Amino acid sequence: MEAIVWKGFLCDVYDLFEFLDGKKSWDAVRKKETSFLVDTEASMTVIPEKLLEGLSFISLGTTMAQGICKEPVKFRRILIGIAIPADGISASPHEVLVPIDKTVEEKLVESLKEINASALLGRYSLDAPCLRIDLHTKAPIKVRIHLL
């Protein structure tokens, strides 16, 4: 299966709150352009530490998680903004994971680099801003919220 990589942004969480409240323009939000590997098999978004430089986030402690690693590994949990261009800017704050172990982080960076990505975008980061993958173009599309 071909990798799906989307351009998006990691955003200063406090700036993003102000943007979402209409108190700050998108241009005024501190952000870093990021290439995300879209991974609908992963629940959480995973980003390397270096992408946090210059951005504010909220620390939420640590957790153990297991993906492609043989054993569970320790991650920092943080709240940071994620924005994807889709019908304007689709953005929301997200809990993401940051590897604590440098070897794990190096393996993450190395495997993402092979497909020109710098972070892994998990399923929860697609759900909150109501994003889906267009089946034909593989681009992000915004979908309406349906309340049942």
Secondary structure, DSSP 8 states (H G I E B T S, - for coil): ----EEEEEEE-HHHHHHHHTTSS-GGGS-EEEEEEEE-TT-SSEE--GGGGTT---EEEEEEEE-SSSSS-EEEEEEEEEEEEESSSEEEEEEEEEEESSHHHHHHHHHHHHTTT-SEEE-HHHHHTTTEEE-TTT--EEE------
